[in-house]
Each structure stands twice: as structure tokens, then as C-alpha cells.
Amino acid sequence: MTSAASQAIPATMENFTVGLIGMGDMGKMYARRLSAAGWRIMACDRDDKYDALVEEFSNNNKVQILRNGHLVSRASDYIIYSVEAASIGRVVAQYGPSTKLGAIVGGQTSCKDPEIKAFEEHLPPDVDIVSCHSLHGPNVDPRGQPLVLIKHRASDASFAKVETVLRCLHSKVVYLTAKEHDRITADTQAVTHAAFLSMGKAWHANKQFPWEGARYVGGIENVKINLMLRIYAQKWHVYAGLAILNPEAHRQINQFAKSTTELYYLMLEGRADELRERVYAAKEKVFGKENSPKWGDRPLLKDDVLDRFSLGKKPDSPLPNNHLSLLAMVDCWSALGIVPYDHMICSTPLFRLWLGVAEHLFRDRGLLDDCLRVGIEDHTFRRDDLQFTIAACGWAECVALRQFETWRQRFAVTQEFFEPRFKGAVEMGNEMIKAVLESEKK
């Protein structure tokens, strides 16, 4: 252990062991970050992954890979379940009874409702429960990013130990209840993911890579394309669990599909006055009145940052866009009474990008009016808008029926379509997020 790491660990916790059950991308990120700070880690995943994990962490003497969760639970003082939200009940039922006497247990799932229920049902009563959730992906630097801590059933001493362990992430800690967490993640993540998932389905349905033509170019389009590809490059269960298992998410995703459908009908039927009235009413409710806007003096996003991250060559005459996805998002927030700025303290980088491009569109009256004109007069995007509407309704139905397998199949077929383009796109998406986060600090 280095002297710096030793100083970070209190003398009373020198023998404290952190257990990780589940070594997916986030589990591995936690293992590396915590062990680098000097914490002793015991970790496991499925038995068929044991040999590969042993090899992967063979050069890290702070991380010990064990065969199963029973061994991790028996020997660890603080156990973090980093498994799929859909599997949390089964995994806790299997390993929870083996938890060390007086230990602390938490989870890293994006939906706390099933997680907390599993802990309450299967953990011994002498075990404290402190859950967490890093609100970013495994490839994003956790420094300065929101980290939710949930003191569900724990002494002040146990909670302080969790804070001490996770301090090495250098994240911005947000203290919430499990219910507050699920409501905020539904507001900020579930609908945002639904928008990008629907874009991917629409482009897939029309067999197009959007960056190859003149329709989707410029800062806003770069965000749409890069983040859509970023989401489809991830594991399907990350988004399915958050949407299907979070009771708070169902209403949001259903409203997004409804907003998309109704706005598309107004465009299709040429009802320009009704479209304008509805969009401007949503603008006022979400972003405030002209003389007292809710956005800050400085835009969340700058064009010069986003324009650098284009997968295709910008044509001489890019086509205008009606931005149905952004209009539907703001209409959805309006209908549900969501003020997105209220959640900035625990927002993900992806949500801040999405809010940033929505703000960019609605800040510029000329751009917004042109967007509405294109929606009524220009039929260039009709096919894409039709498929986007169908996709949004499809995801909403999937969530309402709690169909994990249908979700997986819908996701997988579109993932396969875009997969040949993932490598460069995901790298560019990472660079875009990094540049935007850096610009926020200035």
C-alpha cells in the first residue's frame, strides 16, 4: 500500500474488506478505483467467469477473486451487489443469508425499489443497509459526477464507513431515500433513454446510418447520433431494468410516447396553429417565461464544442430538421410537471447533454419557429418521424407489459444493425462527453 493510500484509510478501518458481488463493467470499475485507494477487495461473478477474472486481476494484489457470493459475503465488511436490476432478488436470496454478522450491504442497481425489497426480505436483521448509485457509465471518470447514497437501515457509524470507502471516487455525493432516487432517475434517465432508443429503431427501420447523409448534421445532430450509438453499444439490461422495474418510470415513458404521437399528428395534419400553441405552452412551463427564464445566463452546451464531434462530413447545404424528439421531450416534461433543472444535482452526463440540446433549441426563438415550420411544410423527415413514433410507442408498450424478453429482442436486433460502426462512434461519444464536462467546469 502506498503512503498516500494509507493516509486515506483511517486506522480503525485498516482491516476493512469490501466485497463486490457482480463483476460487470461497473463492478470492475469499483474494484479498480477502490483497490487503487488501498482498500482490500473480495469479488466474484458467475462461476464460468472465475478463471478470466483471476487472470484479469492477477497483477492487483488488493483484489482477490472468489468462487461465489457466499465466500464474498462471509468475509466482507461492506458488500456491494453490482448485478442486473432484474436479477437482484434472486442473487440476494442466494447469497444474502451468508452475510457476515454486523456487515453493511448495499447495491449499485439503477432501480432501488426491487433492490431494497430484496435486502429487507433476505438479509439477516443484524445487517445494515446502505445503498449507492454512481450516476454515470463505467467509462466516465467518476470525479465530480453524482453519487447517490441511501441510508436505508443503518447506524451513523456504518454510514460513515461507507462514505469513507467511496470517498476515493471523488464524486459529488447526493443523499436520497430509495423512493426519491427512483423518482429522479425516472425523470432524468428513463425518458432520455427512451428517446435515444427510439431514434435508433427509426434509423434502423429505414436502413440508414444518419451521419452518412445531409439530414443529420451539426451540433444537435451530433448529440443525437453519438449518444444513440453509445446506448446501443451497452448491455441491454442496463436500460431495461431502469425502465421496467422502476414504478416511477412507467408514467414518464408512456407520456413520452403520447407526446410524440400527438405532435406527429399535428404535423401530419398541417395544424400549424395548434402545434405552435402547444409547443410554446410547453416551453413556458418547462423553461419559464421570456422575462424570467429558468435557464442560466450561460447555455449548458456550446455549439463550438459539439460541432467537433461529427461522424460524417458536413454537407454544404444541410437539411433543416423539425426535431420531433426534442419537441416531444419538452412536451412530456410539461405534461408531467417536470422541471429538469431541479434534478441537475444528480443528473447523468447523458441527461445534461440531452437537456442542453433541448435548451439550445428552445432558447433560440428563430430556430424553434423554423423547426415548427419544417414540421408542417417539409415532408423530408416524414418517414423517419413515422418510425420514431412507432418506436416510442413500442418501447412504452414493452414497459407497460413488463416484457424483459421483448425488450431484449428489440434492443438486440438494432444493436446488431449498428454494431459495425460502434468502435469509432463510442470513442467519439466518450470524447464528446469529456469535452462537455470540461466545458462545464470553465
N, C-alpha and C positions, 0 to 999 in steps of 0.2 A: 504494500500500500504506500502511495506517495505521501509525503508530508502534508501536501495541500488537501488530499482526500482525507487524511487522518484528522485534520483540523475541522473538517466539515462534519464529522461524525462525533456526537457527544460521547464522553467517556462512559456514560451509563448505557449506551447503545452499541458499544464496540462489538458485541457478540450477537447483535440483532440480525436475523436472517429474513430475507424477503423471498417469498415463494411466488412463482408465476405458473399458473395452470393455463396452458394455451400459448403456443409459440408461433403464432401467425406474425404478420408484419408488425403489428403494434406491440405484441408480446416481445418480439426480438428487439424492437426499438427501446422498450423499457429495460430489458436485460442489459443492453449495451450502455445506456445512459446511466443507470443506477450502479452498475458494476464499475464504470469508469470513475464514479464518485467514491468508490471504496466499499460499497455495500456488498455483502455476500448474498449471492442469488442461487436459489434452487428452482429448477424449472423442468417442465415436462410438456409433452404433447401426446398425440396418439402413438401407440407402440410402434407402428410402421415408420414413424419419423425419428425414432430414437437414434439410430446409427448416424443419420445425416446431421442431426442436431449436435451429437457428440463431436463429430468431425468439424462442424462449423464453428463451435466454441472451444475447440481444443487448445487454442492459444490464449484463452482468457481464464486465468486461474481463479477468478472471482465468481465464475458461473459454473455450476455443477448441474448437468443434465441427468434427471432421474427417469425411471421407467414409467411412473404413473402418478396420478394426483394423490393417491393415498400416501406415498412416500413424501411428496412435497408438503402435504397438509400436516403430517405428523411432526415434521422437523422445522417448520417455518413460523416465525412470529407474526408476520404480516403476509397474508396470501391474497394475491390479485387474480381473479378469474378473468382471463382475456380470451373469451370464446364468443362464438356467434350468439346473438341475442336469442335466436330460435332454439339454441341448444343449452342455454344456461340452466334451465330447470333440470334437465336430465343429468348434466355434468355435476351440478351442485348436489343433487340427490345421491350421486355415486360417490363423490369424494368428501362432501361436507361433514358426514359423521366422523371422519378421521381427523378433523381439525384439532390441532394442538390445544390443550387446556389453556384458556385465557388469551388465545391468539386474537388477532384482528383480521377480519376478512372484508374484502371489497371486490368490486367488479369494474371492468372497463367497457361494458356494453354501452351502445348509444341509446338504449331504451331502458330505463330503470324500473318500470312497473313490473315486468316479469322477473327481473334480477332480484329486487327486494323481496318479492313474494317467495322466490326460491330460497333465499337466505333465511327468511323467517320460518319457513317450513322445515328446512333440512339441517340447519346449523344448530349445534348444542347451545343451550341458553347462556352458558358462560362465555361465549364468543362475542366480541364486539364487532359491529358492522359499520364500516366507513367506506363508502364507495367513491369512485372518481371517474372522470371522463376527460381526456385530452381532446379538445375540440379542433382537431386538425388531423391530417393524414400522417402515416408513418414516415413519409419522406420530407415532411415540413419540419424545419428547425423549431423545437418547442419553446425556445426563448421568446418571451413576450406574448406567446399565444395563450388563450384562455384554458385554464384547468379547473374543472368543476370538482369541488369536494362536498360530499354529502355525509354529514354526521347523523346517521340514522339511529343507531343504538350503540352508544359508546361513551366511555368516560372521557373527561377532558384530557387525561394523561394519554390515553390511547390515540385520541385525535391529534394531539401534539406530536406523537411519534410518526403518524402518517405524514403530517406536514413536514416534519424533519426529513423523512426519507425522500419525498417528492420535491423538496426544495432544489435539488440538483438539476431539475428540468428548467429552472429559471423561468417558469411560466407565470402568467398572471392569474392568481387564484381567485375563483369566484365561489362563494358559499351559497348553496341552494338546498332545498328539500328535493326528494325524488320527484314529486309531482311538479314542482317548479321547473326542474330540469327537463322533464318530458314535454311540458308546455312550450318552453323556449326552444328546444331542439325541433319541435314540430313546426313552430313559427319560422325558424330560420333555416332549417335543413330540409325537412320533408318536401315542402312545396318547391324549393330551389332544385332539389334533385329531380323531382317530377318534371320540371321544365326542361332540364338538360336531357333526361331520359327520353322525353317526347321528341325533342329535336333529333336525337339520334335515330329514333324509329322512323321519323318522317323522311329524313335523308336516305335512310336505308330503303324505305318503301319505294322511293323514287330513284334508287340505284345511283346516287350521286355522292361524290366527295366534294363537299361545298366549297372548299378552298381552291378548287380547280377551275371555277368559272368566275363570272363577273357579278354574281348576285350577292355573295357574302364576303365583303372586303372592308377593311377599316377597323378602327378600334373596337367598336361594339361587337362586330362580327368575329374579331379575333378572340374575344372573351367567350362568345357562344361556342365556337368551334373547338378551341383548346380545352375548355372545361368539359364539353361534351365528351371529347376523346379521353380526357383524364378520368372521367367517371366510368366509361365503358372499359377502360384498361384495368379497373379494380375488380375485386371479387363481388359477385352479385349479392351475396348475403349481407354485405355492409349496408346496402340501401334497402333491401327487402325488410330486414329486421326493424330498422328505424321507422319505416312506413307502416308495416303491417302490425307490429307488436305494440306500437305506441298509440294508446287510445286517443291521444290529443291530435295525432296526425291525420286520422281518417277524415275529419271535417275539412281540414285545410286542403287536402289533395282533391276531395270531391268538389270543393268550391273552385279550385283552380281549373278543373275540367269544365265546370259550369260557366265560369267567366270566359274561358277560351271559346266554348261553343257559342255563347250568346254574342260575343264580339264578332266572331267569324260570320254569324248570321247577319248581323248589321252590315258588315262589309259586303257580303254576298248579295244582299237585297238592296244595296245602294242607299241605305237610310243614314245619310251623312249627318243630319242634324242630331239624330238620336245618338249616333256614335260619338260625336263631339261632346254632347252634353254629358254622356256617361263617363267618358274618359276624363274630362275636366273636373267633374264632381269627385272622381276617384283621386285625381291629383290633389285637390284641395284637402280631402280627408286624410290622405297619407302624407303629403309633403307640406301642407299648410297653405295659407292664403298668400297672395303675391306680396303683400306688405309685411307679412310675418311668417316667412317660410321656416320649416323645421330643419332644413339642411343648413350646414355651416357656411361660413363665408368662402371657404375653400372647397372645391369639389373633392369627393372621395377618390376619383380617378382622373388622371390627366391623359389627354389624347396622345401626347408625345411619348408616353410610356407604353401605352397599349399598341400603338401603331408599329412598334418594333417587332411585334410577335405575330407575324403572319406566315402561314404555311405555304401560301401561294403568292404569285406575283400580282401586285395591284394593277388592275387594268386602267387604261387612260380615262375611260368613262364608266365608273362603277354604277350599278343599277341601284335606285333608291329602294328602301325596304319599308314595309308597314309595321315591322316589329311586333307582330301579334303576340309573341311570347312575353314581351315586356309589358305591353298593354294589359294582357291577361293577369300578369303577376300583380301589378298595381291595383287592378280591379279586384282581385282576390283579397289582397291586404285590406282594401277599403271595405269590402263586404264583411270581412271578419273583424274589423276594428283593430287591425294590427298596425302599430306604428313601428316600423323596422328599426328606427334609430334607438328605440327603447332597449333593444337587445344587443347593442354594439359591444357591451362589456363582455359578453360571452358568445360572440359570433365567430364563425369559421372564416378562414381566408376566402373560401369559395363564396360564402354568403356576402362578404364585404365586396367582392368583385361584382356579384350579381346586383346588389343594391347600388353599387357605383355606376353601373351602366344604365340602370333604371333611372337613377338620379340625373345622369348625363342627358338622357332623352327628355325628361320632364323639366329640367332646368331651362332648356332652350325652346322657347315658345315656337320659333320658326321651324325648328327641327320636328317638334311634336305635331304642328299643323301639317307639315309636309308628309309626315308619317300617316296621318289620318286621311289626307288627300289620296295618297298612294293606295291605302286600304280600300277606298271606294272606287277610284278610277282605273288603277293599274292592275291588270289581271296576271302579271308576271309571276306572282307568288301564290296564285290560287291553288295549284296542285300541292305545293309544299304546305300551305296553310290547312288544306283539307286533311292531309296525312298527319299534320301536327295535332289537329283537333281530334282525329280518330285515336291517335296515340295517347293523348292526355286522358281521354275517356276510358281507354283500355287499361291504363295504369290505375285509374280511380276504381274501376270495377274490380280489378285484381286485388286491390287493398281492401275494398268493402267486403269481398268474399273470403279474405284472409287466405289467398291461394299462393303459398310459397312456391309450389312446383311450377305453376303457370308463370309466376314472376321469373323464376329461374330460366325457363324456356324462352320467354320473351326477351330477356336480357341476353342470353347466350347467343341467340341467332344474330342479333345486331352486333354484339361483341365480335363475333366471327367475321362479319362483314368488314368492320373497321380494323380488325387486328393487324393486317399487313402494314398499316400506317401508324401503329402505336409508338414505335420506338422514338422517332423524331418528334412526334407530337407531344408525348408525355414529357420528354426532356424540355421542349419549348414551353409547355404548360408550367413546369416547375420553375423555369427561369422567369416566366411572366409573373407568377405568384411572388417569387423572391423580389423582383423589381418593384412590384406594387407595395409589398410590405416595407421595403426600404424607403419608398417614396412617402409612406405614411408617417415615418419617423422624422422626416425633414420639416 
